[in-house]
Each structure stands twice: as structure tokens, then as C-alpha cells.
């Protein structure tokens, strides 16, 4: 279960559901067992294999509009073969289900930034699921990672690979700038801090937000023409089996460490959403069927 799931449930995406009959099923991450493979499908997977996949409740259509497909809060999910890979060896369904969407989002972000080893990357929300994966991947690629953290999260964030830690909250951009007076090469804003983070970036650097202006916590403006803004839109990696295989490889190599906050029955999904919206969940809440 991801914070993005709450957008569908809350009505923030109601505009995309106009004229679409319910029920509406959220959920962007799944793991489980292959139950059936469609006739004529070419795949190296077999019935009984443990697998993981990203699911997108909405997909852009040929007309550019979003089309509702249904999400992953379900006992059975049907997907194109290219969207599914084997789960990492030694990782069972529950932790495997926390990897695809956040892992692909982090990988897409770093692929698009294409920062060289030694570059300085600042990550907000570093103790969260997405932020933690970003820190782990960036550090393993040789970047110098500056991360924000509450005192209770510092041990985890440092173990994830952060070279420098600043206190989270108001003034975080100024604290990063104090460590790097000329500015960092890029800021990845997993905490949705917003335009305030532009103050931490050097001229010619990059700011990466994760929600559009029309979404809660979305970024709606660019106040400094010297800084590039690049959205990280995970549907761009939908069906990119090679990149999902990379998430599996990084997990098996010990670079990515799945974190599970707890498991819940489907009937308790509402309580999970309340916990997500309250903030402070470390790791992912997982529905088990």
C-alpha cells in the first residue's frame, strides 16, 4: 500500500473516473504466485513461480487521457507478461510486494538524472519507502547523498548510505546549503516539501518532484530558470521488464532492503489508509489475501 493509493480513494482523481462505473480498486504493487499463463503467451515464467509486479490503476490511452484499469487490491490480478518478473531469491511475498512501484520510481529518477559518481544528491523523505530506496541506489552508484531525517530515523538513513544528514522540517534547504554553499547537483523531493527546496540546488542543477500541481502536495511552479525541473512519472517504466529485473537484481545484491511496517487483512484497508495519511509509517503496510 502506497500513499499514492490514497489519491484514488480520496477523490483526488475523480476527474479521471468521470463516467467510469465503480467499484474502483487502488493498489500499485503486488507479489504472489503465477496461477495461469494465457494461451500463446511467450514468457520464461511458469505456473507456481513467485513473482512481483507494478500495477497501474490508470494508464494513458492513445488520446492522452487516463483510462481506469483496476489496481492491485485484489486476490487475482491479470497483467501483460512484460510487467511481471520473478521475486528476488529468498524474499517472500510480503516484502517482495513493497519493491516494484517505489523501486521503479527510484530507478527512473536516477536514470533520468544520470549523475556521475561523486555528484551530490539531496533526498527529502529519506526515511520513507521511496526515499530509502533512492538513498540506497544513489549511494551504491557512488553519489554523495545528503538526506533529511528525524532523530529517530538517523540510524536507518545512515545505514542506507547517506553521507550527510540534516534535520527534517522547516529550513531543510538552508541546512543543506550550509553543508554545500555552492548548492547540490540535484534534489529529489520524496517528502513533497515543494519549491522551498530550489534554494538548496546549484545553478544548472535539477529538482525532481513527484506530484503534479493538481494533486495534493503537488508542485505547480518553477521559480528559478537556472534550475531544471524533471517529473519522475513511474508509468513511464510500466512494462519495462528490464528495469523491474534490475530491481530484483539490486535486492538480491543487498542494495535494496525491503521494509514492512505491518500486514493487514483486506477488510482493514481503510485503517491502513488512515495510517498512511497520518504520516510517520516506516516501511510499507501490506494487504495479504
C-alpha positions as CSV (number, residue, x, y, z in Angstrom):
1,X,0.0,0.0,0.0
2,X,1.4,3.4,-1.0
3,X,0.4,7.0,-0.3
4,X,-0.5,7.2,-4.0
5,X,-3.3,4.8,-3.3
6,X,-5.0,7.4,-1.1
7,X,-5.3,9.7,-4.1
8,X,-7.8,7.3,-5.8
9,X,-9.7,6.6,-2.6
10,X,-9.9,10.3,-1.5
11,X,-11.5,11.5,-4.8
12,X,-8.4,13.5,-5.8
13,X,-8.5,11.6,-9.1
14,X,-12.3,11.8,-9.6
15,X,-11.8,13.8,-12.8
16,X,-10.3,10.6,-14.3
17,X,-13.2,8.5,-13.3
18,X,-16.0,10.6,-14.8
19,X,-18.4,8.2,-16.5
20,X,-16.5,5.1,-15.3
21,X,-18.7,2.8,-13.2
22,X,-17.3,1.5,-9.9
23,X,-16.1,-0.2,-7.9
24,X,-12.7,1.5,-8.1
25,X,-9.7,-0.6,-6.9
26,X,-6.5,1.1,-5.9
27,X,-3.1,-0.6,-5.5
28,X,0.2,-0.3,-7.4
29,X,2.3,-3.1,-6.0
30,X,1.7,-6.9,-5.9
31,X,3.6,-10.1,-5.3
32,X,2.3,-13.6,-5.4
33,X,2.3,-16.8,-7.4
34,X,1.6,-17.3,-11.1
35,X,-1.7,-19.1,-11.3
36,X,-2.2,-19.1,-15.1
37,X,-0.4,-18.1,-18.3
38,X,-2.5,-17.0,-21.2
39,X,-2.6,-19.2,-24.3
40,X,0.2,-18.2,-26.7
41,X,2.0,-16.0,-24.2
42,X,5.8,-16.0,-24.6
43,X,7.3,-15.9,-21.1
44,X,10.1,-17.6,-19.1
45,X,7.7,-17.8,-16.2
46,X,5.9,-20.9,-15.2
47,X,2.8,-21.6,-13.1
48,X,3.8,-21.7,-9.5
49,X,6.6,-19.1,-9.8
50,X,6.8,-16.5,-7.1
51,X,6.6,-13.1,-8.9
52,X,6.2,-9.4,-8.3
53,X,4.8,-6.6,-10.5
54,X,3.8,-3.0,-10.6
55,X,0.1,-2.4,-11.3
56,X,-1.3,0.9,-12.6
57,X,-5.0,1.6,-11.9
58,X,-4.8,4.2,-14.6
59,X,-3.0,4.1,-17.9
60,X,-2.6,6.8,-20.5
61,X,-4.6,6.0,-23.7
62,X,-3.9,6.9,-27.3
63,X,-5.9,10.0,-26.8
64,X,-3.6,11.1,-23.9
65,X,-6.3,10.8,-21.3
66,X,-6.0,8.5,-18.3
67,X,-8.1,5.3,-18.5
68,X,-9.0,3.2,-15.5
69,X,-7.7,-0.3,-15.5
70,X,-8.1,-1.5,-11.9
71,X,-5.5,-1.8,-9.2
72,X,-3.7,-4.4,-7.1
73,X,-6.0,-4.7,-4.0
74,X,-7.3,-8.0,-5.3
75,X,-7.0,-11.7,-4.9
76,X,-6.3,-12.2,-8.6
77,X,-4.7,-9.7,-11.0
78,X,-4.2,-10.2,-14.7
79,X,-1.2,-8.4,-16.3
80,X,0.8,-8.4,-19.5
81,X,3.8,-10.8,-19.2
82,X,6.2,-7.9,-19.7
83,X,5.0,-6.4,-16.4
84,X,5.9,-9.4,-14.3
85,X,9.3,-10.7,-13.0
86,X,10.4,-13.3,-10.6
87,X,10.6,-12.2,-7.0
88,X,14.1,-11.9,-5.6
89,X,15.5,-15.1,-4.3
90,X,14.9,-15.6,-0.6
91,X,12.3,-12.8,-0.4
92,X,8.8,-13.9,0.3
93,X,5.6,-12.3,-1.0
94,X,5.1,-9.7,1.7
95,X,8.5,-7.9,1.4
96,X,8.6,-8.5,-2.4
97,X,5.3,-6.6,-2.7
98,X,7.0,-3.5,-1.4
99,X,9.6,-3.3,-4.2
100,X,8.1,-2.7,-7.6
101,X,6.5,0.7,-7.7
102,X,8.8,2.6,-5.3
103,X,11.8,0.7,-6.7
104,X,10.9,1.6,-10.3
105,X,10.2,5.2,-9.3
106,X,13.6,5.5,-7.6
107,X,15.4,3.8,-10.6
108,X,13.6,6.0,-13.1
109,X,14.5,9.1,-11.1
110,X,18.2,8.2,-11.0
111,X,18.2,7.1,-14.7
112,X,16.9,10.5,-15.7
113,X,19.3,12.4,-13.5
114,X,22.2,10.4,-14.8
115,X,24.5,11.9,-12.2
116,X,28.2,10.9,-12.2
117,X,29.8,9.2,-9.2
118,X,30.8,11.9,-6.8
119,X,27.9,14.1,-7.6
120,X,25.9,15.5,-4.6
121,X,22.3,14.4,-4.4
122,X,19.9,15.6,-1.7
123,X,16.9,13.4,-0.8
124,X,14.0,14.5,1.3
125,X,11.8,12.0,3.0
126,X,14.8,9.7,3.2
127,X,13.3,7.5,5.9
128,X,10.3,6.7,3.8
129,X,10.0,3.7,1.4
130,X,10.7,5.7,-1.8
131,X,13.3,7.9,-0.1
132,X,15.1,4.9,1.4
133,X,15.4,3.2,-2.0
134,X,16.7,6.4,-3.5
135,X,19.4,6.7,-0.9
136,X,20.4,3.1,-1.2
137,X,20.6,3.2,-5.0
138,X,22.3,6.5,-5.2
139,X,24.9,5.6,-2.6
140,X,25.6,2.3,-4.3
141,X,26.2,4.2,-7.5
142,X,28.9,6.4,-5.9
143,X,26.9,9.6,-5.3
144,X,27.3,11.7,-2.2
145,X,23.9,11.6,-0.6
146,X,22.6,14.3,1.7
147,X,19.4,13.2,3.4
148,X,17.0,14.7,5.9
149,X,15.9,12.7,8.9
150,X,14.2,12.9,12.3
151,X,16.5,11.9,15.2
152,X,14.7,8.5,15.4
153,X,15.4,7.8,11.7
154,X,19.0,8.8,11.6
155,X,20.4,5.3,12.2
156,X,18.4,3.8,9.3
157,X,19.1,6.7,6.9
158,X,22.9,6.5,7.6
159,X,22.8,2.7,7.2
160,X,21.0,3.2,3.8
161,X,24.1,5.1,2.6
162,X,23.6,8.8,3.4
163,X,26.9,10.5,3.8
164,X,25.4,13.6,5.4
165,X,22.2,14.0,7.4
166,X,20.3,17.2,8.2
167,X,17.3,17.7,10.4
168,X,14.0,17.4,8.5
169,X,11.3,20.1,8.7
170,X,11.3,23.9,8.2
171,X,14.5,25.2,6.9
172,X,15.8,22.0,5.4
173,X,17.0,23.7,2.2
174,X,19.0,26.1,4.2
175,X,20.6,23.3,6.3
176,X,21.6,21.5,3.1
177,X,23.0,24.8,1.6
178,X,25.1,25.3,4.8
179,X,26.8,22.0,4.1
180,X,27.2,22.8,0.4
181,X,27.5,26.5,0.0
182,X,27.5,26.3,-3.9
183,X,24.4,24.1,-3.9
184,X,23.9,20.4,-4.5
185,X,23.7,18.9,-8.0
186,X,20.1,17.7,-7.6
187,X,17.3,17.5,-5.1
188,X,14.9,14.5,-5.2
189,X,11.8,15.7,-3.1
190,X,10.2,12.5,-1.9
191,X,8.8,14.3,1.1
192,X,6.9,16.8,-1.2
193,X,8.5,19.8,0.5
194,X,8.0,21.8,-2.6
195,X,9.6,24.9,-4.2
196,X,11.5,25.7,-0.9
197,X,14.0,23.0,-2.0
198,X,15.1,25.0,-5.0
199,X,17.2,27.0,-2.6
200,X,19.5,24.0,-2.0
201,X,20.4,23.5,-5.7
202,X,23.3,25.0,-7.6
203,X,22.6,26.9,-10.9
204,X,22.3,24.2,-13.6
205,X,21.1,21.6,-11.1
206,X,17.9,19.6,-11.1
207,X,14.8,19.5,-8.9
208,X,12.6,16.3,-9.0
209,X,9.1,16.5,-7.6
210,X,6.7,13.5,-7.6
211,X,3.2,15.0,-7.9
212,X,1.6,17.4,-10.4
213,X,0.0,20.7,-9.5
214,X,-3.5,19.2,-9.4
215,X,-2.6,16.6,-6.8
216,X,-2.3,17.0,-3.0
217,X,1.3,18.0,-2.3
218,X,1.9,18.6,-6.0
219,X,4.4,21.0,-7.5
220,X,2.8,23.8,-9.5
221,X,5.5,26.2,-10.4
222,X,9.2,26.8,-11.2
223,X,10.6,29.9,-9.6
224,X,14.2,29.7,-10.8
225,X,15.1,29.5,-14.5
226,X,18.6,28.4,-13.7
227,X,17.3,25.1,-12.2
228,X,15.7,22.3,-14.3
229,X,12.5,20.5,-13.1
230,X,12.1,16.9,-14.1
231,X,9.0,15.0,-13.1
232,X,9.5,11.3,-12.2
233,X,6.4,9.7,-13.6
234,X,6.5,5.9,-12.9
235,X,4.1,4.9,-15.6
236,X,7.0,5.7,-18.0
237,X,8.5,2.4,-16.7
238,X,5.3,0.4,-17.0
239,X,6.1,-2.8,-18.9
240,X,9.8,-2.1,-18.7
241,X,10.7,-5.7,-17.7
242,X,14.4,-4.9,-17.9
243,X,14.1,-2.2,-15.2
244,X,12.0,-4.4,-13.0
245,X,14.6,-7.1,-13.4
246,X,17.1,-4.5,-12.2
247,X,15.1,-4.0,-9.0
248,X,15.2,-7.8,-8.5
249,X,19.0,-7.8,-9.1
250,X,19.6,-4.9,-6.7
251,X,17.6,-6.6,-4.0
252,X,19.4,-9.9,-4.4
253,X,22.7,-8.0,-4.2
254,X,21.7,-6.4,-0.9
255,X,21.5,-2.9,-2.3
256,X,17.7,-2.6,-1.8
257,X,16.3,-3.6,1.6
258,X,12.5,-4.1,1.7
259,X,10.9,-2.8,4.8
260,X,7.5,-4.0,6.0
261,X,5.6,-1.9,8.5
262,X,2.9,-4.5,9.0
263,X,0.4,-6.7,7.3
264,X,-3.4,-6.3,7.3
265,X,-6.5,-8.2,6.0
266,X,-8.3,-6.6,3.1
267,X,-11.2,-5.6,5.4
268,X,-8.7,-3.3,7.2
269,X,-7.6,-1.4,4.2
270,X,-9.4,1.7,5.4
271,X,-7.4,1.7,8.6
272,X,-4.2,1.4,6.6
273,X,-5.2,4.4,4.6
274,X,-5.8,6.4,7.8
275,X,-2.3,5.4,9.0
276,X,-0.7,6.4,5.7
277,X,-2.4,9.8,5.7
278,X,-1.4,10.5,9.3
279,X,2.2,10.1,8.2
280,X,5.2,8.6,10.0
281,X,4.8,5.0,8.7
282,X,8.2,3.5,8.2
283,X,8.2,0.8,5.6
284,X,5.1,-0.4,3.8
285,X,1.8,-1.7,5.0
286,X,0.8,-4.8,3.1
287,X,-2.6,-6.4,2.4
288,X,-2.5,-10.2,2.4
289,X,-5.1,-12.3,0.7
